[in-house]
Amino acid sequence: MELLFSDNELLPRYDENLIGIDEAGRGALAGPMMMAACKLNKKIDGLCDSKKLSEKKREELYEIIIKNSNYLILAFSSEQIDTLGLSACLKTGLTLIKRHFKTHSHFLYDGNTNFGISGIKTLVKADAKILQVSAASILAKVSKDRVMNFLAKEFPYYEFEKNKAYGTKTHKELIAKFGTCKLHRKSFKLL
């Protein structure tokens, strides 16, 4: 199976030299945004967009991916997002990922912009179509969820273990009731 990129370059669904990139927590109201890059050492069955997997399945695949890939997971705090801006954090993440993987590999980022970083191709919904991006999606999502589960113990009023800091109705009601905490992104519209 082949996919057509915007510059008409064909790339196979599984390519051992491809590094997939995705992030989790981009739209969350609190906590870090995680970015992950993944170069698989072998084809792994069951990979797809992390949002389409159960938490249990994501956790299982996370462990398999960790053991069978070269990967990098980055975290950008709420403070960094507020100070630098979301786009600057994403651009920094892509720059760090390219610097980390000093190989002749090529890069594919889920979405429609590479934030001006040359050598990184983009594809909308790549996390559902390309195994390496699916793997990166799982690494980022599980990492984000684990951090929010840990932070939920320190900030129990916000039920981070349930909403993972996304703007659910309940999370917004809890912000209205208790105010914000130091984890909330001040640059985001919280209510």
N, C-alpha and C positions, 0 to 999 in steps of 0.2 A: 504494500500500500504506500502511495506517495502523496505528499501534500504540496500544494503550490503556494509559494510565498509571494509577497507583494512585488518583489523584484524578479519574479519568474524563476527563481532558483528552486529546483526540486530537492527535497530532503526526505529520506525514508523515515517511516514511523519509528524504527529502532536503529540507532546509529551509535556505535560504541565510542565515537569521538565527540558526541554531543553533550553539552552541559546544560541542563534545564534549570530554569530560575523561576521562582514564584515567591510570593509573600503572604503573610497572614496578619490580620490585625490592622490593616490599613484604615478601615473605617470604624474601628473600635473607639469608644469614648474615653477609655482609660487603658493604662498598661502599655507595654511595648508593642511595636510592630516587629515581626520577625521576617527576615529574608533568608531563603535557603537556595543553595545551588547544589546540583547533584550530577555526578558523572557515574553512571552505573557500570559495574564490572561484569555484569551479566544481566540478561533479560529476567525480570521478575514478574510473575503472573499476579493478576489481581489489582494492578495499579490503575487508578483513575483519579479524577478530581477528588480531593480530600473531602469536599463538602457533600459528596455523594456516598461516602462511606460512614458506617457506624463508628462510634468512638472506639469500640473494641477492635474493629478491623483496622482502623488507622494505627492504633497502638501496636498491633501484630505486625503490620507492614513496616512501621517505623523501625522496629528492631531488625527486620530482614534487610531493609535499605541500608541501615547503619553498617551492617556486617558485609554488605556486598557493593559498596560504592566508595568513591572519593567525594566528600561533601564539605560544605561550609555553611554554618548557620550564624547569622548576624542578628543582633537586637538593637533597635533604636528606641530609646526611652521616650516617655511622654514629654519630658523636658526638652529632649533633642528635637522632637517633632514640633513643639511649640516655638522653640528658638530658631531652628533652621528652616522649618517648613517641611511638609510631607514630601514634596517633589525633590527638594535638596537631599533629604534622607535617602530616597529611592535612588537618586543619581549617585550618591556616595556609596550606597550598597552595591550597585552595579560596577562601579569603579573598583571597589575592594575585591569583588568576586573575580573580575578579569585579572587583577594583579595576583590573586591567590593561585589561580589555575594557570601556571606558566607552561602551557602545552600548546600544541598546534590544534587544539580543539576549537569547536565553534559553539556559540552560545545562543540559546533561545529563551526569551523572557515572555511569560504569559501577559498578554495585554496588547495595547496598540501604540505604545511609545517606549523608546529606549532612553529617553531623557538626554539625548544628544551624545550618548556613549557609543563610539564607533565599534563595529565588530559584534554588536549584539542585535540579533534579529528578534522580531516580535511576531506573535500570532495570538489573536483573540481566541480564548478558550483552549489554549495549548495544554492547560492542565487536564483537560478531558480527552486530548487527542495524542499527545506525545508522552511516552513512558517516562523520560527523564524529567519532564516538567511535572508530571503527576507525582513522581517521587519527591521532587522539591516541594511541591504543594503539601504533601503529607508531612515532610520534615518540618516545614514552617508551621503548619497548623497544630501538630502535636506539641511542638516546642512552645508555641503561644498558649495553648490550653494548659500545659503543665505549669507554666509561670502563673497563669491566672488562678489555677487551683491552689497553688502555694500562697499567692497574695490574698486569696479569699480568707485565709486563716487570720491574717493581720488586719483585714478590712472586711469583717463579716457583714456589715450593714448592707453591702451592695450586691451580695449573692453572685460574686464573680465566678464561683464554681458552676453556676447554672447558665449565666448569660455571657460569660467570657469577656465581659465589658462592652459588648455591643449594645446599641441603643434600643433595646427591647422596651416594651411598655413598662414592665416591672422595674427595670433598671432606671428608667427616667422617673418613675414614681419614687424610687428610693433616693435619687438625687434631690428631688423636690422636697422630700421629707428630711433628709440628713445633710443636705448640701454636698459639696464635692470634697474629695480627699486629694492628697498630693499626687495620686496616680492619674487623676483625670486630666485630659488634654484641654488646657485653657483656650487654645486657639480653635477648638471645635464648638459648634453650637450644641450644647448639652441638653437643652430642653426645648 
